Amino acid sequence: MKFSYLEQIALYMRRFTHIVAAYRYEDTALRLIFDRDNSWNFEMQRGNSTISIGEASNRGKVYQAPFDILLAKRFNRSSVQSVELHNHDKIIRITVSTSGSYKSETTVLQLEFTGKHTNAILLDKDGIVLEALRHIDEEVSSRSVRVGQILGELPKPPYMPKTYPLEDVREYLIDEFKTRSSGKLERLKNEKKVLLNKRLAQLHKHLEALEEESVLLDESQKAQHSGHLVLANLDAIKPYEKTAQLSDFDGTVITLELPAGCTSPSGCAESFFKRSKKAKQKAIGLHQERTNLEAKIRHHELFIQTVEEAKSPEEIALLFPAKGTSSKLKSSDSIAEFWIEGVKVSLGKSEKGNIELLKNAKARDIWMHLKDRPSAHVVITTDKQQLPERLLTAAAKLCVDFSVFEKGRYLVDYTPRREVKVQEGANVLYTNYKTLSVEKG
């Protein structure tokens, strides 16, 4: 960012007296919420840092590193003491105080928009590093950033910055949010759709390669018929023969090819019956595999549509949780897992997945389903805590997005899992429910 812009932004920020909440919403991005109309975003990406004002979305991931814990502890519900440009450089220092049970603590958030040195650093009142977004050793930089040490100064820029007046600082920051979000959203959409379309093509290829169940069922019936025919003509079949001339049940004379290795007519009949049973079981397995593949294809098609309809990069991030966020236990191929503000939300991709969810959910987990129509089942893992309305709404939107293609307003019922009685498969009856209204598209 230009030094002149930061100078004007720092001056504008001095009007705020309190910080309601502070947290990291992306790997290199912080958000400070001053009030309901002022969610400020500080993107601290090296070579591409910026400040913007934009409405806060649901967080897919809740960061719990030492930096994040200390940021929340020292800046949530804090009083702003000062906002200054430091050392006449692209560095904003926000000094706050928090009142605890015994004493008041002063903390400085130093936001450095200085290219390769871009960083967010928490300092005490004496300039000692408490935590940092990036810890820097002396071996890799002219200035180290290490916990417990006094933070050194960065070399001053060797040039005199030019002045670029902003007509309206707030409008500039709002436009910056829209521009960055729009560009990031389109990049993410394209990136994720390529990934999902690749998976979808693989599923279609797998589906097309499946044998037809009807062919196997026909084979099963023919083998069973041959077995019965052999049993009806035991006297006409000699041991170790490869073929036999037999009269079919309608009187037609046919040449029946006998299974290899038969030592007796009854053995030939048994071999035909085994062949019939095997073909039938394979047909049943193929039908189940086809059903599962078709459900996965539908899930991916809904997934692609949901990505296309996303309104913000945060919505995309929610749909693709980081690998480290998911459970260490092996995840099911029939269940999709999402994370909303650190809470796990599971969704059945198919009837098999819905049955799995119903079986494994705990009594106090929240179960969701579209009212009066087929849909994916959704389970929110509560860990016995109360869930905020925004989280319930976000989970209900997932239920809608992964159940129907058509745009419109849908009703989603939800209730604790203990109120859901399984009837057969994934068919249920439920009581003591509440309903949310969700708009799709």
C-alpha angles and dihedrals in degrees: 000000000000116000090230091056092050090049092055093042092052089051091050092049091060090080091072118089102180141035114215098190140354127193146141112257098177133023092269103017132090130194126207116191112202096171140331092289097042118066103157120199123204111193106196100187112145111254092003107059124145146156123233143164117232142145113275116245129201111287115237093195129035109207116221104180117131089260092056095046092051093044090056093043095051101034108034108100092358132150118240111233099177146343114208142163106241127223091349088283138111090285126116118198117199112190118196139171131212126195115224132181093277110016147002118255126209119209133178124211108202113198112193117197093179106127111244091016094053107144147137113232132183114215135180121232090273094055096255115146112249096174140332141203087232123027110210126198124212090244093066103037143031087241126041124215107204131154113256095021129104110258112243124219124261117238110269116250111262094228140068109248118234123233120250109178118212116216092210120007095197094050090048091053093046091049089048090055092049093047095046093043093048094049093044092046094054092046091050093046092052093044095049095042090055089053094046094045089052090053090045092053090051091052092049090049091051091048093050091051093058119108117245113262090215091062091052093045090051089050089050093052093048092050091048090049090050091050092053090046091054091049089052091051104038093136092054095056121080123205117268094012117144095208138017133203105227139168111241119224090265092053096258114140111232138176108235119200107220124218115265117257097026110150096183140021091250089051089054090052091049090049090053091050091049089050090050093050093047093051091048093049090048090051091051090049091048091050090053092046091049091049091050093047092049089050091050091048090052090047091052092047089052089045092055091048091049091052090049091052095047113125100199142023088249090062089053091048090052090056092052108043117194115264092243091057097065126086119279088231117093108272123229120252088219096055129067117210125207132176122219115184089335095310119120116236116188125197130191113236092195142000088279090055092047090053090048091052093050091048097049102036117108122237095257097043114111117248122201135191138161112266116257097346140078114276146147114284115238126199124191113203102225104179083210094292127128113258121223119238093245091058092050090049092050091050091047089053089055088052090054097041093052095044109047137031097200120094119235144087118309135186119229121195120208135183140151113286090245088068092058118091116196113224105177129338106326094339111116146173119217139185141190092037135157127211134225127195115223130187117216122201 
